């Protein structure tokens, strides 16, 4: 089982889900948002919104950061977390995991995570989605038992 997190102005509260990272991020209420919330999904080529997510990542200039093979499959080592507002992609964080040697122990291995890309639709910038998505990515990396994380120290506002 994987842990999911719901964010609101008072902080995280934890819920359990199987096989998928689901988060809810509270954003200021706007007419075009579904009750002022963003949903975060772990997305790959099997996700129902895969084509829309690819288009969204491409619009942000980050398509090259995705490790997608010629058949359209996302690498099993890559994690793509996407915030959805009103059913549409609003932001993403992508990282990959890989084995590495533990510091001061060349014969022991560990897992490390490396941020590949991130982006947000400017309409949602500065509404808390960035922080919630970063927390969801860190929670996913921790769930994968990553001992080292590179590039995850992102600004609170991405645009």
VENLIN-V536530 format. One record per pair of residues at least 12 apart in sequence whose ideal C-beta (glycine too) atoms are under 8 Angstrom apart, sorted by the first residue. I is the first residue (numbers start at 0). J is the second residue. D is the distance in Angstrom with one decimal. If there is no record, write none. Layout:
BEGIN
i:j:d
I:J:D
I:J:D
END
This chain:
BEGIN
i:j:d
0:15:5.4
0:16:7.2
0:17:5.4
1:15:7.8
1:16:6.1
1:17:6.9
1:18:6.8
1:19:7.0
1:20:6.0
1:139:7.9
1:142:5.5
2:14:7.7
2:15:6.4
2:16:7.7
2:138:6.2
2:142:6.5
3:15:7.0
3:16:4.5
3:19:7.9
3:20:6.0
3:21:4.4
3:22:5.8
4:22:5.0
4:131:8.0
4:134:6.5
4:135:6.4
4:138:6.0
5:22:6.5
5:23:4.4
6:22:6.8
6:23:6.8
6:24:4.9
6:25:6.0
6:127:7.1
6:130:7.8
6:131:4.5
6:134:7.0
7:25:4.3
8:25:6.3
11:134:6.9
19:40:6.6
19:41:5.5
20:39:6.6
20:40:7.0
20:41:4.3
20:80:6.4
20:135:6.0
20:138:7.1
20:139:5.4
20:142:7.9
21:38:6.8
21:39:6.7
21:40:6.6
22:38:7.2
22:39:3.8
22:131:6.3
22:132:8.0
22:134:7.8
22:135:4.7
23:36:5.2
23:37:7.1
23:38:6.1
23:39:7.5
24:36:6.7
24:37:4.3
24:39:6.7
24:82:6.4
24:127:5.9
24:128:5.4
24:131:3.5
24:132:7.2
25:127:6.7
26:84:7.1
26:123:6.9
26:126:4.3
26:127:5.7
26:128:6.2
27:126:5.7
31:84:7.8
31:85:5.9
32:84:5.2
32:85:5.6
33:84:7.1
33:85:5.0
33:86:7.3
36:84:7.7
37:82:4.4
37:83:6.4
37:84:4.8
37:89:5.9
37:90:7.6
37:123:7.5
37:128:5.2
37:131:7.1
38:82:7.1
38:83:4.7
38:84:7.9
39:80:5.7
39:81:6.9
39:82:5.1
39:83:7.5
39:131:6.9
39:132:6.2
39:135:4.8
40:80:7.2
40:81:5.7
40:83:6.6
41:78:6.5
41:79:7.1
41:80:5.8
41:139:6.7
42:79:4.9
42:80:7.2
42:81:4.8
43:72:7.8
43:73:4.5
43:79:6.7
44:67:7.5
44:71:5.5
44:72:5.0
44:73:5.3
48:81:7.6
48:83:7.2
48:86:8.0
48:88:7.0
51:87:6.9
51:88:5.8
52:79:7.1
52:81:5.4
52:88:5.3
52:91:7.1
53:65:7.6
53:67:7.8
55:81:7.5
55:88:3.8
55:91:6.7
55:118:8.0
55:120:7.6
56:79:7.8
56:91:5.9
56:93:7.5
56:116:7.3
56:118:7.0
59:91:7.4
59:116:7.7
59:118:3.3
59:119:7.8
60:118:7.6
61:91:7.6
61:93:7.2
61:115:8.0
61:116:3.8
61:117:7.7
61:118:5.5
64:93:5.8
64:115:4.2
64:116:3.7
65:77:6.9
65:79:7.0
65:93:6.5
65:115:7.6
65:116:7.7
66:95:6.8
74:95:6.9
76:95:4.9
76:96:5.4
76:97:6.4
77:93:6.5
77:94:7.3
77:95:4.6
77:115:7.0
78:93:6.9
78:94:5.5
78:95:7.1
78:96:7.1
78:112:7.9
78:136:7.4
78:139:5.6
78:140:7.6
78:143:7.7
79:91:6.4
79:92:7.8
79:93:4.7
80:92:5.0
80:93:7.5
80:132:6.2
80:135:5.3
80:136:5.4
80:139:6.5
82:119:8.0
82:123:7.8
82:128:5.1
82:131:7.2
82:132:5.2
84:123:6.2
84:128:7.7
88:120:7.6
89:119:6.7
89:120:5.1
89:122:7.7
89:123:4.7
89:128:6.1
90:117:7.5
90:118:6.6
90:119:3.9
90:120:6.7
90:123:6.4
90:128:5.0
90:129:6.8
90:132:5.4
90:157:7.4
91:116:7.3
91:117:6.5
91:118:5.8
91:119:7.9
91:132:7.5
92:114:7.3
92:116:7.7
92:117:4.7
92:132:5.1
92:133:6.6
92:135:7.5
92:136:4.4
93:114:7.5
93:115:4.5
93:116:4.8
93:117:7.0
94:112:5.0
94:113:6.0
94:114:4.8
94:115:5.6
94:136:6.2
94:140:6.7
94:150:7.6
94:151:7.6
95:112:7.2
95:113:5.7
95:115:5.8
96:110:5.5
96:111:7.0
96:112:5.2
96:113:7.9
96:140:7.3
96:143:5.6
96:145:6.0
97:110:7.3
97:111:6.3
97:113:7.1
98:110:6.2
98:111:7.9
99:111:4.5
99:147:6.7
101:146:7.3
109:145:7.9
109:146:4.2
109:147:6.8
110:143:6.4
110:144:5.7
110:145:4.9
110:146:6.4
111:145:5.8
111:146:6.6
111:147:4.0
111:148:6.9
111:149:6.7
112:140:4.2
112:143:7.2
112:145:4.2
112:147:7.3
112:148:4.7
112:149:7.0
112:151:7.4
113:148:7.9
113:149:4.7
113:150:6.1
114:136:7.8
114:148:7.9
114:149:6.6
114:150:3.2
114:151:5.5
114:153:7.8
117:132:7.6
117:153:6.3
117:157:6.3
118:157:6.7
119:157:4.6
119:158:6.0
121:158:5.0
124:156:6.0
124:157:6.3
124:158:4.1
125:155:7.8
125:156:4.8
125:158:7.9
129:153:6.9
129:154:7.5
129:155:6.0
129:156:6.3
129:157:5.1
130:155:5.9
133:151:6.8
133:153:5.4
136:151:6.7
137:151:6.1
END
